[in-house]
Amino acid sequence: MATTPTTEPTSLQAGDSVTWRRQLPDYPANDGWQLGYRLINAQTRIDIVATADGADHLVIISAATSALYAPGEYTMVAQVTRSTDRHTIGFWAVTIKPDWAAATTGQDTRTSARKALEAVKAYLEDANNIKAAEYEIAGRQLRRYSLAEVWAHRDRLVLEVSREEAASGIATGLPSKTRVYVRFGQ
């Protein structure tokens, strides 16, 4: 049986069950402290309440509940309350990924950097490709830059995409590609 994580997730898959346990020695659940989380972005607010499990705080989000979560980037704020006291114990970025099982149409799952890199590569392969010569992603527009500027932009995007892929690999349990192993002796 899987061990319940003791830290909050940095990403959630909508439609999946999610559980974690927090031990807060300064704010034990059996002393009346209630742990709550708020995930918030410009469009959505999601409130999550932990339940007491002895002195620990246990969070259980059912698959049906997380299926209702809108995909996107959120800030998660953790706060404990007791009576009129409230303390913020942390905040961090959380990504909610789409519920792939509920998808009814195709989904473009590429990151903005990956989309931009592919557009720049298409432009470099065929400078007459007007669609690739003019594109806009996240408010940034590329329109017929000099060849040197396009190559420099491509190099930056290659680096950004490789960082995203490395972070994704590490998050799924793959070893870091930047780690160097050395053996001494014979």
The 8 nearest C-alpha neighbors of each residue, nearest first, counted from 0:
[[1, 2, 3, 4, 18, 19, 17, 16],
 [2, 0, 3, 4, 18, 19, 17, 5],
 [1, 3, 4, 0, 5, 19, 18, 20],
 [2, 4, 19, 1, 5, 20, 18, 6],
 [5, 3, 19, 6, 20, 2, 18, 7],
 [6, 4, 20, 21, 19, 3, 7, 22],
 [7, 5, 4, 21, 8, 19, 20, 22],
 [6, 8, 19, 9, 5, 4, 21, 20],
 [9, 7, 10, 6, 11, 93, 19, 4],
 [8, 10, 93, 94, 92, 7, 11, 91],
 [11, 9, 94, 93, 8, 95, 12, 96],
 [12, 10, 95, 96, 13, 94, 8, 9],
 [11, 13, 96, 15, 95, 14, 97, 98],
 [14, 12, 98, 66, 65, 97, 15, 96],
 [13, 66, 15, 62, 65, 98, 12, 63],
 [16, 14, 62, 13, 12, 17, 65, 66],
 [15, 17, 62, 61, 60, 18, 14, 65],
 [18, 16, 60, 59, 15, 61, 19, 62],
 [19, 17, 59, 58, 60, 3, 16, 20],
 [18, 20, 4, 58, 3, 5, 57, 7],
 [19, 21, 57, 5, 56, 58, 4, 3],
 [22, 20, 56, 5, 55, 23, 6, 57],
 [21, 23, 55, 24, 56, 20, 54, 27],
 [22, 24, 26, 25, 27, 21, 55, 56],
 [25, 23, 26, 27, 22, 54, 55, 28],
 [24, 26, 23, 27, 22, 32, 30, 28],
 [25, 27, 23, 24, 32, 28, 79, 30],
 [28, 26, 54, 30, 29, 24, 23, 32],
 [27, 29, 54, 32, 51, 30, 31, 55],
 [30, 28, 54, 27, 31, 53, 51, 32],
 [31, 29, 28, 27, 32, 26, 54, 81],
 [32, 30, 28, 29, 81, 33, 27, 26],
 [31, 33, 28, 81, 80, 26, 30, 27],
 [34, 32, 80, 79, 28, 81, 31, 35],
 [35, 33, 79, 49, 78, 48, 56, 32],
 [36, 34, 48, 78, 47, 77, 49, 79],
 [37, 35, 77, 47, 76, 46, 48, 78],
 [36, 38, 46, 76, 75, 45, 39, 47],
 [39, 37, 75, 45, 74, 44, 73, 46],
 [38, 40, 44, 73, 74, 43, 37, 45],
 [39, 41, 73, 43, 42, 74, 44, 72],
 [40, 42, 43, 39, 44, 73, 72, 74],
 [43, 41, 40, 44, 39, 69, 71, 73],
 [44, 42, 40, 39, 41, 45, 69, 38],
 [43, 45, 39, 38, 46, 40, 37, 42],
 [46, 44, 38, 37, 39, 43, 47, 68],
 [45, 47, 37, 36, 38, 44, 48, 35],
 [48, 46, 36, 35, 37, 45, 49, 58],
 [47, 49, 35, 34, 36, 50, 46, 58],
 [50, 48, 58, 57, 34, 56, 35, 47],
 [51, 49, 57, 56, 58, 52, 48, 33],
 [50, 52, 56, 28, 53, 55, 57, 49],
 [53, 51, 55, 56, 54, 57, 50, 28],
 [52, 54, 55, 29, 51, 28, 56, 27],
 [53, 55, 28, 27, 29, 52, 51, 56],
 [56, 54, 22, 52, 53, 28, 21, 51],
 [55, 57, 51, 21, 49, 50, 20, 52],
 [58, 56, 20, 49, 50, 19, 51, 52],
 [59, 57, 49, 19, 18, 20, 50, 60],
 [58, 60, 18, 17, 61, 57, 19, 49],
 [61, 59, 17, 16, 18, 64, 65, 58],
 [62, 60, 16, 64, 63, 65, 59, 17],
 [61, 63, 16, 15, 14, 65, 64, 66],
 [64, 62, 66, 61, 65, 14, 67, 15],
 [65, 63, 61, 66, 62, 67, 60, 68],
 [64, 66, 13, 14, 68, 67, 62, 63],
 [14, 67, 65, 13, 63, 64, 68, 62],
 [66, 68, 65, 64, 69, 63, 13, 14],
 [69, 67, 65, 66, 13, 70, 64, 95],
 [70, 68, 67, 71, 95, 97, 43, 13],
 [71, 69, 95, 97, 96, 68, 13, 72],
 [72, 70, 95, 94, 73, 69, 96, 97],
 [71, 73, 94, 93, 95, 40, 74, 92],
 [74, 72, 40, 93, 39, 38, 92, 94],
 [73, 75, 92, 39, 38, 91, 93, 76],
 [74, 76, 38, 90, 91, 37, 92, 73],
 [75, 77, 90, 37, 36, 89, 74, 38],
 [78, 76, 36, 89, 88, 35, 87, 90],
 [77, 79, 87, 35, 86, 88, 34, 36],
 [78, 80, 34, 33, 86, 85, 32, 35],
 [81, 79, 85, 33, 84, 32, 86, 82],
 [80, 82, 32, 84, 83, 31, 33, 85],
 [81, 83, 84, 80, 85, 31, 32, 33],
 [82, 84, 81, 85, 80, 86, 79, 32],
 [85, 83, 81, 80, 82, 86, 79, 32],
 [84, 86, 80, 79, 83, 81, 78, 87],
 [87, 85, 79, 78, 88, 80, 84, 77],
 [88, 86, 78, 89, 77, 79, 85, 76],
 [89, 87, 78, 77, 86, 79, 90, 76],
 [90, 88, 77, 87, 76, 91, 78, 75],
 [89, 91, 76, 75, 77, 74, 92, 88],
 [90, 92, 75, 74, 93, 76, 89, 9],
 [91, 93, 74, 73, 75, 9, 94, 72],
 [94, 92, 9, 10, 73, 74, 72, 75],
 [93, 95, 10, 72, 71, 73, 96, 11],
 [96, 94, 70, 11, 71, 10, 12, 13],
 [95, 97, 12, 70, 13, 11, 94, 98],
 [98, 96, 70, 13, 99, 12, 95, 69],
 [97, 99, 13, 14, 100, 101, 12, 66],
 [100, 98, 102, 101, 97, 13, 14, 96],
 [99, 101, 98, 102, 14, 103, 97, 13],
 [102, 100, 99, 98, 103, 14, 66, 97],
 [103, 101, 99, 100, 104, 98, 105, 106],
 [102, 104, 101, 105, 100, 99, 106, 98],
 [105, 103, 102, 106, 101, 107, 99, 100],
 [104, 106, 107, 103, 102, 108, 99, 101],
 [107, 105, 108, 104, 102, 99, 109, 103],
 [106, 108, 109, 105, 110, 114, 104, 111],
 [109, 107, 106, 110, 105, 97, 111, 113],
 [108, 110, 107, 113, 114, 111, 112, 106],
 [109, 111, 113, 112, 114, 108, 160, 107],
 [110, 112, 114, 113, 115, 109, 136, 137],
 [111, 113, 115, 110, 114, 116, 160, 156],
 [112, 114, 116, 110, 115, 111, 109, 160],
 [115, 113, 111, 117, 112, 116, 109, 118],
 [114, 116, 118, 112, 113, 117, 111, 119],
 [117, 115, 113, 119, 118, 114, 156, 112],
 [116, 118, 120, 114, 119, 115, 121, 113],
 [119, 117, 121, 115, 131, 116, 120, 122],
 [118, 120, 122, 116, 121, 117, 115, 123],
 [119, 121, 117, 123, 122, 118, 116, 124],
 [122, 120, 118, 124, 119, 123, 131, 117],
 [121, 123, 119, 126, 131, 125, 120, 124],
 [124, 122, 120, 121, 125, 126, 119, 149],
 [123, 125, 121, 122, 120, 126, 128, 119],
 [126, 124, 122, 127, 128, 123, 121, 131],
 [125, 127, 122, 128, 123, 124, 132, 129],
 [128, 126, 125, 129, 132, 122, 131, 130],
 [129, 127, 126, 125, 131, 130, 132, 122],
 [128, 130, 132, 131, 127, 133, 126, 122],
 [131, 129, 132, 128, 133, 134, 122, 118],
 [132, 130, 122, 118, 133, 129, 128, 121],
 [131, 133, 129, 130, 122, 142, 143, 128],
 [134, 132, 142, 131, 141, 130, 129, 140],
 [135, 133, 141, 140, 131, 132, 130, 136],
 [134, 136, 140, 139, 138, 141, 137, 133],
 [135, 137, 139, 138, 140, 111, 134, 115],
 [136, 138, 139, 135, 111, 140, 115, 112],
 [137, 139, 136, 135, 140, 134, 141, 111],
 [140, 138, 135, 136, 137, 141, 134, 115],
 [139, 141, 135, 134, 142, 138, 136, 133],
 [142, 140, 133, 134, 135, 143, 139, 132],
 [143, 141, 133, 132, 144, 140, 134, 131],
 [144, 142, 132, 145, 141, 133, 149, 146],
 [143, 145, 142, 148, 149, 146, 141, 147],
 [146, 144, 148, 147, 149, 143, 150, 142],
 [145, 147, 149, 148, 150, 144, 123, 143],
 [146, 148, 150, 145, 149, 151, 144, 152],
 [149, 147, 151, 145, 146, 150, 144, 152],
 [148, 150, 152, 146, 151, 147, 153, 144],
 [149, 151, 153, 147, 152, 148, 154, 146],
 [152, 150, 154, 148, 153, 149, 147, 155],
 [151, 153, 149, 155, 150, 154, 148, 156],
 [154, 152, 150, 156, 151, 155, 149, 157],
 [153, 155, 151, 157, 152, 156, 150, 158],
 [156, 154, 152, 158, 153, 157, 159, 151],
 [155, 157, 159, 153, 158, 154, 116, 160],
 [158, 156, 154, 160, 155, 159, 153, 161],
 [157, 159, 161, 155, 156, 160, 162, 154],
 [160, 158, 156, 162, 161, 157, 155, 163],
 [161, 159, 163, 157, 162, 158, 156, 113],
 [160, 162, 164, 158, 163, 159, 165, 157],
 [163, 161, 165, 159, 160, 164, 166, 158],
 [164, 162, 160, 166, 161, 165, 167, 159],
 [163, 165, 167, 161, 162, 166, 168, 160],
 [164, 166, 168, 162, 167, 163, 161, 169],
 [167, 165, 163, 169, 168, 164, 170, 162],
 [166, 168, 164, 170, 165, 169, 163, 171],
 [169, 167, 165, 173, 171, 170, 166, 164],
 [168, 170, 173, 172, 166, 171, 167, 174],
 [171, 169, 167, 168, 172, 166, 173, 165],
 [172, 170, 168, 169, 173, 167, 166, 174],
 [173, 171, 169, 170, 168, 174, 167, 175],
 [172, 174, 169, 168, 171, 175, 170, 167],
 [175, 173, 169, 176, 172, 168, 178, 177],
 [174, 176, 177, 178, 169, 173, 165, 168],
 [177, 175, 178, 174, 165, 179, 173, 169],
 [176, 178, 175, 179, 174, 165, 180, 162],
 [179, 177, 176, 175, 180, 174, 181, 165],
 [178, 180, 177, 181, 176, 175, 182, 174],
 [181, 179, 178, 182, 177, 183, 176, 175],
 [182, 180, 179, 183, 178, 184, 185, 177],
 [183, 181, 184, 180, 185, 179, 178, 177],
 [184, 182, 181, 185, 180, 179, 178, 177],
 [185, 183, 182, 181, 180, 179, 178, 177],
 [184, 183, 182, 181, 180, 179, 178, 177]]
